[in-house]
């Protein structure tokens, strides 16, 4: 029988046991820089589109071909005149608006065009874009093969246009 204190035999009484009898019940004192006991390391950072193999290494999946996104098509057609049909919800002044200009740049969420008659430049949000019309043929050949089309990629004026 454990060593109990006298007069501590009520329903809420704890037996007075020696500290070595209950080692897991001792309070843990930790300072600011003390390592956390029982804490687990966070999982390794994994790039988007990759997998973790059973040994914990990353397997990065490289896309076979670049997908056809509006931003890439607009980049391929920089320098061309186009009309951008945009709609804006809950706008009392104008719900739909057409912007006409030369494509200067395109990003994932925006398009930059310039109006040659006024010199005005517009930053349009892809969120509001419905469709685009071009005055002439559209360049749609993908020169990717591992490369990326950016705003600095040279414009291609080849005859292989659609």
Secondary structure, DSSP 8 states (H G I E B T S, - for coil): -----TT--STT------GGG-GGGS-----TTS--TT---------TTEEE-TTS-EEE---SS----HHHHHHHTTT-EEEEEEE-TT-SS-SEEEEEEEEEEE-SSEEEEE-TTT--EEEEEGGGEEEEEESS--------TT----TTS-----S---
